[in-house]
Amino acid sequence: MGSSTEWIPSLWTETFDELLDDDNELDYGDSWTLNFNYSQTDEITKEERKRGWKVYTHCGFGKFQCDFCDKTWSSARVMMLFRYRLRGDRGTVIMRPFRQACRSCQGDSFVLPGFSKDEVERALLRLFSKIRKNCYDDEDDSDGGSAGSQKVFTKPHKKDLCEGCRLGICCQDED
């Protein structure tokens, strides 16, 4: 399955379950679930921190399609925000993909990204690496396959068209 411009939550949940069930990525006997929240931020209150919540942001490659003009574009700077915690034997991950707006329309119509299965796996493997480190004190930190991710050149990142940048949560400065 190639990279789609369509946001497909089931691609994420199914890949999440496959990596846990078939590949035993978090083989500690706990039950983990993946949910989505399209408005969460990277701010964690003291109360949330006490309840065990942690945050991981991932920057990946995705594709978009404008709802108005149908123009498609790729971005190597698609922000994903994951909140996660382990409580007892239940682990919860809540994901927010950040949207981008079309250069041509310059409107405030932001669209969700589409991802290839490989990109979904890459993001989740990095997340699982953080979970192993922060929830299980497992210092394996084999950053989940950053090897093999080639540099993809896309147009320069426009902060005003990026929902993550507008909220101050973006990977723009990571180079």
Beta strands, then each sheet from edge to edge (+ up, - down):
strand 1: 31-36
strand 2: 54-65
strand 3: 72-87
strand 4: 90-97
strand 5: 100-101
strand 6: 110-111
sheet 1: 1+ 4+ 3- 2+
sheet 2: 5+ 6-
end
